[in-house]
Amino acid sequence: MRQIDPDFLALPLRRLADAALQRARDLGAEHADFRLERVRGETLSLFDARLEGASDADDLGYAVRVIRDGTWGFAAGIELTPEAAAAVAEQAVEVAKVAAAVNREPVELAPEPVHAGVTWVSPYDVDPFTVALKDKVDLMGDWSAGLLKDPRVDHVSASLMQVKEQKFYADTAGTDATQQRVRTHPVLTVMRAADGRFDDMRTLAPPSGRGYEYLSGTGWDFPAELATLPELLEEKLKAPSVEAGAYDLVVHPSNLWLTIHESIGHATELDRALGYEAAYAGTSFATFDKLGTLAYGSPIMNVTGDRTAEHGLASIGYDDEGVATRQFDIIRQGTLVGYQLDRRMALLKGLGPSNGCGYADSPGHVAIQRMANVSLQPAIDGPSTDELISRVERGLYVMGDKSWSIDMQRYNFQFTGQRFYRIQDGRLTGQVRDVAYQATTTEFWRSMEAVGGPGTYVLGGAFNCGKGQPGQVAPVSHGCPSALFRGVKILNTVQEGGK
């Protein structure tokens, strides 16, 4: 287990928190919490093995959130002195006093045990910010140059995103937690124009809560995947256009994670289901009155939220409200049985304690309810992907995510992919192109006939899930096995575009 960086621990974390929390108490706050964080991000982009851009951002500051007279107050600062922290607390209380005049819904928080003096560090081997920029550029450039040597590749784009997030949280109940985590996301895409067509093929390697070791073979074999891209792209360019109609689908985790994110992850955030996101991000068809009764999917469908999954992008020891994180059920045997909760939403609907979904993406933003690692569970003795394919007479095998669309209630959707293979009599018979699958959330998940075993399970995800006003982004992972769906509507995207 790695240790929290000494330079972060050397900051006056406790002194600033004590000053802010005591000032909030003195001004009559029923609750106050203090969060100091440092978020460092680095992004590289290359085109045809040449560096096009590099950015290195370092955000350091702190926030004070209070409840006074049943009303939220919030303020943030950057001056690292006790006097400045106390002044920020005063501002937060003043915000609450002003807002109380229009507040019609008193704020209360679900109880949480005190977690005093706790620490948590994500599992990684190599801190990406200890690796020289030149070494990173050279590696991504070498990979790109190798792909460019293949005559089936015209261009290569490459990017590498890395983040280190450090947080200190303390509240008036007595909890204080110090945490550190890293995440990494390399992407390479090959492109070619041939015979009047242009297309691309991207790596399927997901973003991961790992360090720089991810690029050297821990968790993914990048050289092996890169070696396949030129041939896959050539086959895609030569592939026939799909015939629209109903098909059975075997969906690989590299595609299915995004469908989970959009049709389950967002739909089962309780604040959204209750209408708190309606002005910006929409609502949810999975309304609170359906809890315990909605047949979300087939009986083999079991979905959990989990902020403790190893290498998960949303994994953390304690959330930004001081809640110890855990795994929890969202869908059990096809039925909606739970929601993602922060402390306010949990108490508001009498659902017990929070399941640790409070998060803020920077010291300048207030913590709001955000998505856990929402994952479809595999069958303990489930089939392999090949076995799932063998059960299909006429269908498609879907790999990799690409474009997508879903309505504001997370109900009507369509998704495309990186590549689609025709399945005929239980065998793959080559790629087809111009494919999108379309369904409603419940008809899609109710059509799921089988899920693969643990050997098919992959943890996918994204760095940039958006939510909130002002907007925030959060990293989140979604694990799933390969899965078989029957009778799904397939569109020909060229025909749908009127071409």
C-alpha positions in Angstrom: 0.0 0.0 0.0 1.4 3.4 -1.0 1.4 6.3 1.4 -0.1 9.7 1.1 2.5 12.2 -0.3 4.4 14.0 2.4 4.0 17.4 0.7 0.2 17.1 1.0 0.4 16.0 4.6 2.7 19.0 5.3 -0.1 21.4 4.4 -1.9 22.9 7.5 -4.9 20.6 7.1 -6.0 20.3 10.7 -5.4 23.9 11.6 -7.5 25.2 8.7 -10.3 22.7 9.4 -10.4 23.5 13.1 -10.6 27.3 12.4 -13.3 26.9 9.8 -15.4 24.4 11.8 -15.2 26.4 15.0 -16.2 29.6 13.3 -19.2 27.8 11.7 -20.3 26.5 15.2 -19.9 29.9 16.7 -22.2 31.3 14.0 -25.0 28.8 14.7 -24.4 26.1 12.1 -26.1 22.8 12.9 -23.6 21.1 10.7 -20.4 22.1 9.0 -17.8 20.2 6.9 -14.4 21.3 5.6 -12.7 19.8 2.5 -9.2 20.7 1.4 -8.1 19.1 -1.8 -5.4 19.1 -4.4 -6.2 17.8 -7.9 -3.4 17.4 -10.4 -4.1 16.5 -14.0 -1.9 15.9 -17.0 -3.0 15.4 -20.6 -0.9 14.6 -23.7 -2.1 14.5 -27.2 -0.2 13.3 -30.3 -1.0 13.1 -34.0 1.0 10.9 -36.3 3.6 10.3 -33.5 4.2 14.1 -33.0 3.3 15.9 -29.8 0.5 18.3 -30.5 -0.3 19.5 -27.0 0.5 18.9 -23.3 -1.2 20.4 -20.3 -0.5 20.1 -16.6 -3.0 21.6 -14.1 -2.7 21.8 -10.4 -5.8 22.9 -8.4 -5.4 23.5 -4.6 -8.0 25.0 -2.3 -10.6 24.3 0.3 -14.4 24.4 0.7 -16.7 24.9 3.7 -20.3 23.6 3.6 -22.8 24.4 6.3 -26.4 23.8 7.3 -27.9 26.7 9.2 -31.6 27.0 10.0 -32.1 23.9 7.7 -30.5 25.7 4.7 -27.3 24.9 2.8 -24.5 27.4 2.7 -21.2 27.1 0.8 -18.0 29.0 0.2 -14.5 28.2 -1.0 -11.0 29.7 -0.6 -7.4 29.3 -1.5 -5.5 31.2 1.2 -4.0 28.6 3.5 -4.2 30.4 6.8 -6.6 29.8 9.8 -7.9 33.4 9.5 -8.8 32.9 5.9 -10.5 29.6 6.6 -12.6 31.1 9.3 -13.6 33.9 6.9 -14.6 31.3 4.3 -16.8 29.7 7.0 -18.4 33.0 7.7 -19.2 33.4 4.0 -20.8 30.0 3.9 -23.0 30.8 6.9 -24.0 34.1 5.4 -25.0 32.3 2.2 -27.2 30.0 4.3 -28.8 33.0 6.1 -29.6 34.7 2.8 -30.9 31.5 1.2 -33.1 30.6 4.2 -35.6 33.2 3.2 -36.5 31.2 0.1 -35.9 27.7 1.3 -39.1 25.6 1.6 -37.4 22.3 2.2 -35.3 22.0 5.4 -32.1 20.1 4.9 -31.3 17.2 7.2 -28.6 14.6 6.8 -28.7 10.8 7.4 -26.7 9.8 10.4 -23.2 8.4 9.9 -20.8 7.0 12.4 -17.7 9.1 13.3 -14.6 8.1 11.4 -11.7 9.8 13.2 -8.2 9.9 11.8 -8.8 7.5 8.9 -6.7 7.4 5.7 -7.1 5.6 2.4 -4.9 5.3 -0.7 -5.9 3.7 -4.0 -3.9 0.6 -5.1 -1.2 1.6 -7.6 2.5 0.9 -8.2 3.9 3.9 -10.0 2.8 7.5 -9.4 2.3 8.8 -13.0 3.5 12.2 -11.8 6.9 10.8 -11.0 7.5 9.7 -14.6 9.2 12.2 -16.8 7.1 13.9 -19.5 9.6 12.9 -22.2 9.3 9.3 -21.3 5.5 9.4 -21.6 5.7 11.3 -25.0 8.3 8.8 -26.2 6.2 5.8 -25.3 3.0 7.1 -27.0 5.1 8.3 -29.9 6.7 4.9 -30.4 3.4 3.2 -30.3 2.0 5.6 -32.9 5.1 5.3 -35.1 4.8 1.5 -35.1 1.2 1.7 -36.3 2.1 4.3 -39.0 4.6 1.8 -40.5 1.6 -0.4 -41.5 0.4 0.5 -45.0 -3.2 0.0 -43.9 -3.0 3.0 -41.6 -3.0 6.6 -42.8 -3.0 8.5 -39.5 -2.8 7.8 -35.7 -4.0 9.9 -32.9 -3.0 9.2 -29.3 -3.8 10.7 -25.9 -2.9 10.1 -22.3 -4.8 11.5 -19.4 -3.6 11.1 -15.8 -5.0 12.5 -12.5 -3.9 12.5 -8.9 -6.6 13.5 -6.4 -5.8 14.2 -2.7 -8.4 15.2 -0.2 -8.7 16.0 3.5 -12.2 16.0 5.0 -13.3 17.0 8.5 -16.7 17.8 10.0 -18.3 19.0 13.2 -19.3 15.4 14.1 -15.6 14.5 14.5 -14.9 12.6 11.3 -11.6 13.4 9.5 -10.3 11.5 6.5 -7.2 11.9 4.4 -7.1 10.2 1.0 -5.2 9.9 -2.3 -6.0 8.2 -5.5 -4.7 8.1 -9.1 -6.2 7.2 -12.5 -4.9 6.8 -16.0 -6.4 6.7 -19.5 -4.4 6.0 -22.7 -6.2 5.9 -26.0 -4.9 5.3 -29.5 -6.9 5.5 -32.7 -5.9 4.5 -36.3 -7.5 6.1 -39.3 -7.7 5.4 -43.0 -9.5 6.5 -46.2 -9.9 3.9 -48.9 -12.3 3.3 -51.8 -14.3 6.4 -51.0 -14.7 5.5 -47.3 -13.1 6.9 -44.2 -13.2 5.1 -40.8 -11.2 4.6 -37.6 -10.5 1.9 -35.0 -9.8 2.7 -31.4 -8.2 0.7 -28.6 -10.6 -0.9 -26.2 -8.4 -0.4 -23.1 -10.6 1.2 -20.5 -9.5 4.0 -18.2 -8.4 2.6 -14.9 -7.7 3.5 -11.3 -4.1 2.5 -11.7 -0.8 4.3 -12.0 1.7 4.4 -14.8 2.3 0.7 -14.5 -0.9 0.3 -16.6 1.1 1.3 -19.7 3.7 -1.3 -19.1 1.6 -4.4 -18.9 -0.2 -4.3 -15.5 -3.9 -4.7 -16.2 -3.7 -4.5 -20.1 -1.5 -5.7 -22.9 -1.2 -2.6 -25.0 1.3 -3.9 -27.6 -0.9 -6.9 -28.3 -4.0 -4.8 -28.8 -2.2 -2.2 -31.0 -0.9 -5.0 -33.3 -4.5 -5.9 -34.2 -5.8 -2.4 -35.0 -4.6 -2.2 -38.7 -6.2 -5.5 -39.7 -9.4 -4.6 -37.8 -9.7 -1.3 -39.5 -9.0 -2.8 -43.0 -11.8 -5.3 -42.4 -14.2 -2.6 -41.2 -13.6 -0.5 -44.3 -14.4 -3.5 -46.6 -17.3 -4.7 -44.5 -20.9 -4.7 -46.0 -23.5 -2.3 -44.6 -25.9 -4.0 -42.1 -29.4 -5.0 -43.1 -31.8 -3.3 -40.6 -34.1 -5.6 -38.6 -34.3 -7.5 -35.4 -31.2 -9.4 -34.3 -29.9 -11.3 -31.3 -27.0 -9.5 -29.8 -23.9 -10.6 -27.9 -22.5 -7.5 -26.3 -19.0 -7.3 -25.1 -18.2 -5.3 -21.9 -16.2 -2.8 -23.9 -19.6 -1.7 -25.4 -22.1 -2.7 -22.6 -20.4 -0.5 -19.9 -21.7 2.7 -21.6 -25.3 1.3 -22.0 -25.1 0.6 -18.2 -23.9 4.1 -17.5 -26.6 5.8 -19.5 -29.6 3.6 -18.9 -29.0 2.4 -15.3 -26.3 4.6 -13.7 -28.0 7.9 -14.3 -31.5 6.5 -14.0 -30.9 5.3 -10.5 -29.4 8.4 -9.0 -32.1 9.3 -6.4 -31.8 13.0 -6.8 -32.5 12.7 -10.5 -35.4 10.3 -9.9 -36.9 12.8 -7.5 -36.6 15.6 -10.0 -33.6 17.6 -8.6 -31.8 17.4 -12.0 -34.8 18.3 -14.1 -33.7 21.8 -15.0 -30.4 20.6 -16.5 -29.9 16.8 -16.9 -33.4 15.6 -16.9 -35.4 13.1 -14.7 -35.7 9.3 -14.7 -38.4 6.8 -15.7 -37.3 4.8 -12.5 -39.3 7.0 -10.2 -39.4 6.4 -6.4 -42.9 4.9 -6.5 -41.4 2.0 -8.5 -38.9 1.0 -5.9 -39.3 -2.7 -5.1 -41.7 -3.3 -8.0 -40.2 -2.1 -11.3 -39.2 -5.1 -13.5 -36.1 -3.3 -14.8 -34.8 -6.4 -16.6 -34.8 -10.1 -16.8 -34.5 -12.3 -13.6 -30.8 -12.9 -14.3 -30.0 -9.1 -14.0 -28.2 -8.2 -10.8 -26.7 -4.7 -10.7 -24.7 -3.2 -7.8 -23.3 0.2 -6.9 -19.9 0.0 -5.5 -17.4 2.7 -4.3 -14.9 0.1 -3.1 -14.2 -1.8 -6.4 -10.5 -2.4 -6.9 -9.2 0.0 -9.5 -12.6 1.5 -10.0 -12.6 5.2 -11.1 -15.3 6.1 -8.5 -13.7 4.0 -5.7 -12.7 5.8 -2.5 -12.5 5.0 1.2 -14.8 7.8 2.4 -16.9 10.1 0.3 -17.0 13.9 0.4 -19.6 13.8 3.2 -17.5 11.6 5.5 -19.4 8.4 4.7 -17.6 5.1 4.7 -18.1 3.6 1.2 -19.5 0.2 0.4 -21.2 -2.0 -2.2 -25.0 -2.0 -2.4 -27.8 -3.5 -4.5 -29.6 -1.5 -7.2 -31.2 -4.2 -9.2 -31.7 -7.7 -7.8 -33.1 -10.5 -10.0 -34.4 -7.9 -12.5 -36.2 -5.7 -9.9 -35.3 -2.2 -8.9 -34.4 -2.4 -5.2 -32.2 0.6 -4.5 -30.8 3.9 -5.5 -27.5 5.8 -5.3 -27.7 8.1 -2.3 -25.9 10.9 -0.5 -26.8 11.8 3.1 -29.5 14.2 2.3 -31.3 12.0 -0.2 -31.1 9.0 2.1 -32.8 10.7 4.9 -35.3 12.6 2.7 -36.9 9.3 1.6 -36.2 7.3 4.8 -33.8 4.8 3.1 -31.4 4.5 6.0 -27.7 5.6 5.8 -26.1 7.1 2.7 -24.3 4.6 0.5 -21.4 7.0 0.0 -22.2 8.9 -3.2 -21.3 12.4 -2.2 -18.6 13.9 -4.4 -17.1 17.2 -5.6 -14.7 17.4 -8.5 -12.7 20.4 -7.2 -12.2 22.5 -4.1 -14.4 25.2 -5.7 -17.5 23.0 -6.0 -20.0 21.8 -3.5 -20.4 18.1 -3.0 -23.4 16.6 -4.8 -24.8 13.1 -5.3 -22.6 11.4 -7.9 -22.5 8.0 -9.5 -20.9 4.9 -7.9 -19.2 2.2 -9.9 -22.5 0.7 -11.2 -21.9 -2.8 -12.5 -23.8 -5.8 -13.9 -22.8 -8.9 -12.1 -21.6 -12.0 -13.9 -23.1 -15.5 -13.4 -20.9 -17.5 -11.0 -20.8 -20.5 -13.4 -21.7 -18.5 -16.5 -20.7 -19.2 -20.1 -17.7 -17.7 -22.0 -18.2 -15.2 -24.7 -17.7 -17.9 -27.3 -20.4 -20.0 -25.7 -22.8 -17.1 -25.8 -22.1 -16.6 -29.5 -22.7 -20.3 -30.1 -26.3 -19.9 -28.9 -27.1 -17.4 -31.7 -28.4 -18.4 -35.1 -28.7 -14.9 -36.6 -27.2 -12.0 -34.7 -24.4 -9.5 -34.1 -21.5 -9.4 -31.7 -20.8 -5.8 -30.5 -17.4 -4.5 -29.3 -16.3 -1.1 -28.2 -18.2 2.1 -27.6 -18.7 5.0 -29.9 -21.7 7.4 -30.4 -24.9 7.1 -28.4 -28.2 9.0 -27.7 -30.7 8.7 -24.8 -33.7 10.8 -23.8 -34.0 12.9 -20.7 -35.8 10.2 -18.7 -33.1 7.6 -19.6 -35.6 5.5 -21.4 -35.4 5.6 -25.2 -31.9 5.1 -26.5 -29.6 4.0 -29.3 -25.9 3.0 -29.3 -23.3 2.3 -31.9 -19.9 0.6 -31.4 -16.3 0.3 -32.6 -17.0 -2.9 -34.5 -19.9 -5.3 -35.2 -19.5 -8.9 -36.3 -22.2 -10.9 -38.0 -23.2 -14.2 -36.2 -24.5 -17.0 -38.3 -25.4 -20.4 -36.9 -23.3 -19.8 -33.8 -20.2 -18.5 -35.6 -18.7 -15.1 -36.4 -18.6 -14.5 -40.1 -17.0 -11.1 -40.5 -17.6 -7.5 -39.7 -20.6 -5.4 -40.8 -20.8 -1.6 -40.6 -23.3 1.3 -40.2 -24.9 -0.4 -37.1 -26.8 1.0 -34.2 -29.0 -0.8 -31.7 -32.2 0.9 -30.5 -34.5 0.1 -27.6 -36.2 1.3 -24.5 -34.3 0.7 -21.2 -36.7 -1.9 -19.9 -37.3 -3.8 -23.2 -33.5 -4.0 -23.7 -32.7 -5.3 -20.2 -35.7 -7.6 -20.1 -34.5 -9.2 -23.4 -31.2 -10.3 -21.7 -31.2 -14.1 -21.7 -27.8 -14.9 -20.4 -24.8 -13.2 -18.8 -21.2 -14.5 -19.0 -19.1 -15.9 -16.2 -16.4 -14.0 -14.2 -13.9 -14.7 -17.0 -15.8 -12.4 -19.3 -16.0 -9.5 -16.8 -14.2 -6.2 -17.6 -14.3 -2.9 -15.7 -14.9 -0.1 -18.2 -15.7 3.5 -17.6 -15.0 7.2 -18.2 -13.2 10.1 -16.7 -15.8 12.7 -17.5 -19.4 12.0 -16.4 -21.1 15.3 -16.3 -23.7 16.6 -13.8 -24.8 19.6 -11.8 -25.1 23.4 -12.1 -22.4 24.7 -12.2 -21.2 21.7 -14.1 -19.0 19.1 -12.5 -17.3 16.0 -14.0 -16.7 12.7 -12.1 -14.8 9.6 -13.0 -16.8 6.4 -12.8 -16.3 2.7 -13.7 -18.8 0.1 -14.9 -18.0 -3.6 -14.8 -20.0 -6.2 -16.7 -19.6 -9.6 -18.4 -20.5 -10.3 -22.0 -24.3 -10.7 -22.3 -26.8 -12.2 -24.7 -29.9 -10.2 -25.7 -32.7 -11.5 -27.9 -34.6 -9.7 -30.7 -33.0 -6.2 -30.5 -33.9 -3.6 -33.1 -31.0 -2.8 -35.4 -30.8 0.4 -37.5 -28.7 1.0 -40.6 -27.2 4.4 -39.7 -26.5 5.4 -43.3 -30.1 4.8 -44.2 -31.4 6.6 -41.1 -29.3 9.6 -42.2 -31.1 9.7 -45.5 -28.0 8.7 -47.6 
